[in-house]
Amino acid sequence: MLSNASKYAIRSVLFLAENSSKNKKYGAKIIAEELEIPLHFIAKLLQQLARVNVISSSKGPHGGFYTAKKNLQNNVCAILDEIESGNVFEPCFMGLPQCGDENPCPVHHIVAPFKDALLEKFKHQSISEFSREIKEDGSLLSLKGID
C-alpha cells in the first residue's frame, strides 16, 4: 500500500513533531541516522515536504528541519498527497486491476474496511494528535538501539 518514500516521510514528520521546534532543528543526516533511513532518500523527501509547508526549514549554520505550529495542523494525507501519485488505498491488496466491491478479490472484504479506517484516520487526525498518540502509546518510530 505505502511506498518506502511515504513510510520514510511519515516517520520523519512524526520524528520532527516529537522532537523539533523553531529553536531545535534537525539536519537530514541526524534524521536519517535516528530513523535508520538512507540519507540521500530522506534529504530529498524533507526538501519536498518543506516546499509545500508540511514541515518547516531554515538555512544557515543553525538551520535544519522542524515543525512549526502550522505544520502540526496538517494531517498524514498531506504527506501522502505530496509523495504519492493517486490514492494509495485504492489499489487491490492482491494487485488485481479490476478488484472492487462488485468484483472482489479473495481478501477484498477483509482488507477494504481496514483501508477505509486507515484512510479516515489519516484524513482527520492532525500530525500533532498523531504525535501525542505515539507518545501516550509508547510506539516507536525506529528500532535503533533496541536489542
Secondary structure, 3 states (H helix, E strand, C coil): CCCHHHHHHHHHHHHHHHHCECCECECHHHHHHHHCCCHHHHHHHHHHHHHCCCCEEECCCCCEEECCHHHHCCEHHHHHHHHCCCCCCCCCCCCCCCCCCCCCCCCHHHHHHHHHHHHHHHHHCEHHHHHHHHHHHCCCCCCCCCC
